[in-house]
């Protein structure tokens, strides 16, 4: 989540959508984020499709876990910025694992 994101608004949306919104404390991922960014588990199962954060951008990290969600080593240092128009169904189907796919809701956010 972006540093200026409205966590309480997103938590309400997640609850309304029967989704999860719990902070994750995976030190390996957290140290790869920028100052002020936060890392959350949004799924109750396999997907958190349909959620959006009240912020300038939202990051999506695709990772297939083989172990514990809080301790598994994840190389999330790669970041790819996309516009909302670039974030298509086809892009998502082929999204590279262990890359932080950062979708800008506006044109000048990087």
N, C-alpha and C positions, 0 to 999 in steps of 0.2 A: 504494500500500500504506500502511496506517495506520502511524503511528510505532511502535506496540507490536507490529507483526506479526512473525511468526516466519519470516523469509526462508528459512532453511535448510530448514524443514519444507515450505514452499511449493515450493522448488526441487526437493526430493525427489519431491513429488507431481507436479509438472510433468514431471520426467524419467520417472517411472513411466507417465504418461499420454502420453508421446511429444510433449510440448509444450515450448515455448521459455520461458525465464525469464531474460531479459537486461535489465539496466538500460538505459534510454533517456536520452540526454543532449540532449533538445530544450529549449534554454534558454527558449523561449517558453512551453512547457507547465510546466516546472519552476518558473518565477517565479510561476505562478498557483496552485501548490499551497500548502498550509499547512505551517508549520514541521514538519519530521520526516517528511512524506509523501514517498514515492518513486514513480517512474514506471518501469514495466517493459513490455517487449514480451513477450507471452505466446503469441503465435501462431507457428506454423510455416507457416501459410497464411492462410486467411481468418477463422478463428473459434477462440476458445479456450473454447468451451462445455464445461461439466463441471468446470472448475477452481474452486477456492475457496481463499481465503487464510486462514491460521490467525490471524485478527484479529477485532476487533469489527465491522469493516465492510470492504467491498470496493468499489472504484470502477471503473466501466466507462465508458470514453470511446469513443464511436462517432465515427469519422472516416474518410472515404473519401480516402485519400492520392492526391495528384496529382503528388507529388514525393518527395524524400528524407525518410525517416522521422525523421531527426535534425535536419533544418533547416526542414521545412515549417512555416509559420506556422499555429498552431491557436489559436483563441479558446476556451479551455477554462475561462474564468472563471465561467461559469454552473454552479451545482451544485444538484442536486436530491436531497434525502434521501428514501429510500423504506424501508419496512419490507420484510422478506422476503416477506410476504404480498402486498404491492403489486407486487412484481417478478414479473409474470406473463409468459407467452408473448406475450400481446397487447401488453403494455407494451414488451417487447423488440422486437417487430416494428415498433412505432411510435416507438421511442426517438429523441429529438431529437439530431441530429448536433451535435458540439462542445459538449456538455453533459456534465459529470461526473456520471453517474448513480451515486449513492452508496447502496449497499444495506446497511442496518443488520441485523446478525444478531441484535441484541438490541433491546429497545424504547426504551432511553434514550440512545442514542448519536447525537450531533449535533455 
